[in-house]
C-alpha cells in the first residue's frame, strides 16, 4: 500500500513537472478537486477521446455522435430522478470539521473487517497449499463466519436505513460501530444529511426557483432528450446508438485522489437503443466490446476486472463496472448498465411527448430499452498514466523514468533531434520535422547532450526519437530510437513516417 501511495504521489508530481496536469488556479493556491490539463495532458486527453470516438462512432455503422449543451431544461433532471435522488448522505465531524460521506465511512469500516477475513484466508491458503478449498474455509472457519456475519448485519442495517430514509439510524450505525474521524480520531459526529450533488445556477436575470438550472451531472440525458431528433434525422433503425463526449459536474462531498474524483470532469458515454427483450444480449455484447477496447491498448490484462452489481439501481436490470488497478487499488473506471426503458419513459411522462420507435418489422411502436457504456475520461487518463509510469535502471550508472504510454495515445509521437546545433544539422532536422508534422505531433529539441534529450522524451512517453547526424547529410539516413527497448536503427528518411504510422495507429477493438 505504501508503495502504491508512493506511485500516486510520483504520478502527480511527474504530471506537474512535465505539463500533463496542473492544480486549477494554482497561483491562488488551487481549487479543490479541479485540475487543468497542460500542454502534454491535452494531447493525451485528445488521443484518448479519439481512440474512443474511432471505436465507438467511426467504426460503427449504427452509432452516431452528438454534442448536447451542458445546460438543459430543469425538468430534465426531475424526469431523470436527479433532483430528488442524486444525493449522498454526508456527516461532519464536529472536532476536526472534516466532512465525510456516511456511506463511505461505513464501507471503509466493512473493508477493514473484510481485510481481516482475507488475512485469515491467505494464511490458511499458505498453510494448506494446493489442498486448500477457499469456499469451504470461508463457510466453516469460525473467525471468518463470525466476521462475515458482522458484515452482513452492517450492510443489511445500512440498506434498510437508506431505503427508509432513516438518516438518524445511519448516524446511530456509525456510532454503534465506533467509527472515528480518520483525521482526528474523534467520534463527535453531527447528524447525517442528504446532500444533492448537482450544481445549481440561475438562468439570465430571473431569480428565485423559476430560474434555477443545473450544470449537468452526466452527459446521458442530453442523449435521451435528443433520441427522436437523431433517430428521425439520421433515419436510424433500432438497434442504434448515440455517443457523446462532454463535461459533467458533481459537487462531490469528498473529492480526493487527484483526477480520480473531480467536481468537473469529462465523460464518454454511449446509449444504445434496443428492442425490449433483447437487452441482455446487448448488455453482454457491450461488456465484451468495452473490455476488448481497453485490452487492445496493451495495458496488462490483470489491471482490469469486472465488478457485477448485485444491488441494482431501481431503473437497471443489469449493471457492471470495469474496475482498474489504480494506485489506490481496484476502482471503477467505466460502467456498463442496462437501463431498461426508464429514461425515455420518464421523459415521455414529464414532457408529454411520445419518445417511441416504430419498428417496421414488428409493425408496432415501442419505447426502446437502453444499454449504456459510460467511462470517465479523466479516470482513463489516470489509468494510462499510472500504469505507464516506470522507473528503471538502464545500466550500472544511469536510470530513467519512462512513461510506457500505449504509442497510439502518446502525446508526442516523434522527437526530431539534430546531433549538433551546427553544420547544417538543424536545417536538415527541421526539414524532416516539417515532413512529419502534418501527420504526427512532434517535438524539436536541439538543447543538451543527446542522452539527456532521450531521457526527456522517455519521461513524456515519446515512442520514437529521430537523430540527424553528419552522415544524414551524405546518405539520407537517420537513427531511429524506440522508447521501450531503446534500440537504435539506421533507416532512410523516407521510411520514418511509415515506421511511426505502423506503431501509433489506433488498435481495432
Ligand atoms: P463513483 O461510484 O466512483 O462515484 P459513479 O458510479 O457515480 O462513480 P457513474 O455515474 O456511473 O459513476 O459515471 C460514469 C463514469 O464517470 C464513472 O465510471 C467514472 O469513470 C466517471 N466519473 C463519475 N464521477 C466522477 C468524478 N467525480 N470524477 C471523475 N470521473 C467521474
Boltz pocket constraint, residues with backbone or C-beta under 6 A from the ligand:
constraints:
  - pocket:
      binder: B
      contacts: [[A, 218], [A, 250], [A, 252], [A, 259], [A, 260], [A, 261], [A, 262], [A, 263], [A, 265], [A, 266], [A, 267], [A, 332], [A, 333], [A, 334], [A, 335], [A, 374], [A, 375], [A, 376], [A, 377], [A, 378], [A, 379]]
      max_distance: 6.0
